């Protein structure tokens, strides 16, 4: 069988590739843009963590036995 044209990207693969990228090829403005994008991604991850923790806390409160 032939391989699919669009192979599935594994979870975290793009991040790993970005971390190995040669930064010497970028100018200062491009590096600053990259930092802004990475900071936005960190904020997005932190927001998702907070949503997950809030959901877990709500579930724990709903299903925990009264003391």
Backbone torsions as a table, in degrees:
resi	resn	phi	psi	omega
1	UNK	NA	148.0	178.3
2	UNK	-80.8	149.6	175.2
3	UNK	-70.4	143.5	176.3
4	UNK	-64.3	147.4	-177.6
5	UNK	-62.4	-44.5	179.3
6	UNK	-101.7	89.6	179.6
7	UNK	-66.2	144.4	-177.8
8	UNK	-68.1	133.1	177.8
9	UNK	-85.7	127.5	-179.5
10	UNK	-72.8	153.2	180.0
11	UNK	-58.7	126.8	178.4
12	UNK	82.9	-3.5	-176.8
13	UNK	-64.6	-41.8	-178.5
14	UNK	-66.8	-37.5	177.3
15	UNK	-63.4	-44.1	178.6
16	UNK	-61.6	-40.4	178.6
17	UNK	-65.3	-40.9	179.5
18	UNK	-64.3	-34.6	-179.2
19	UNK	-70.4	-24.4	179.7
20	UNK	-92.1	-4.2	-175.7
21	UNK	-66.0	141.8	179.6
22	UNK	-76.1	110.2	-177.4
23	UNK	-76.9	-12.2	177.6
24	UNK	-63.0	-22.3	-177.3
25	UNK	-78.7	-12.3	-176.1
26	UNK	-96.2	147.6	171.5
27	UNK	-85.6	173.0	-178.0
28	UNK	-60.1	-46.6	-179.1
29	UNK	-61.4	-40.6	179.3
30	UNK	-66.6	-38.6	177.4
31	UNK	-65.5	-39.7	177.7
32	UNK	-64.3	-40.4	176.4
33	UNK	-62.7	-40.7	179.0
34	UNK	-62.6	-43.1	178.6
35	UNK	-62.3	-43.7	178.4
36	UNK	-60.0	-42.5	179.8
37	UNK	-65.5	-40.9	179.3
38	UNK	-67.2	-39.0	177.7
39	UNK	-64.7	-38.0	176.6
40	UNK	-65.0	-37.9	178.5
41	UNK	-67.8	-39.0	176.0
42	UNK	-61.6	-44.6	178.9
43	UNK	-62.0	-40.0	178.4
44	UNK	-64.3	-41.2	177.9
45	UNK	-65.2	-43.2	179.3
46	UNK	-62.5	-39.9	178.3
47	UNK	-64.2	-39.9	179.0
48	UNK	-66.1	-40.6	177.0
49	UNK	-59.7	-45.0	179.8
50	UNK	-62.1	-41.1	178.3
51	UNK	-63.3	-42.9	-179.7
52	UNK	-66.5	-41.2	178.8
53	UNK	-65.6	-39.1	178.2
54	UNK	-65.4	-41.8	177.7
55	UNK	-63.2	-40.8	178.6
56	UNK	-65.9	-42.6	179.0
57	UNK	-62.7	-40.0	178.7
58	UNK	-65.4	-42.3	178.7
59	UNK	-65.6	-42.5	177.6
60	UNK	-60.8	-41.6	179.9
61	UNK	-66.8	-37.5	-178.7
62	UNK	-70.5	-40.8	-173.1
63	UNK	-101.0	-1.7	179.5
64	UNK	-79.6	151.4	179.1
65	UNK	-78.5	141.8	177.1
66	UNK	-65.5	145.1	-178.9
67	UNK	-81.0	NA	NA
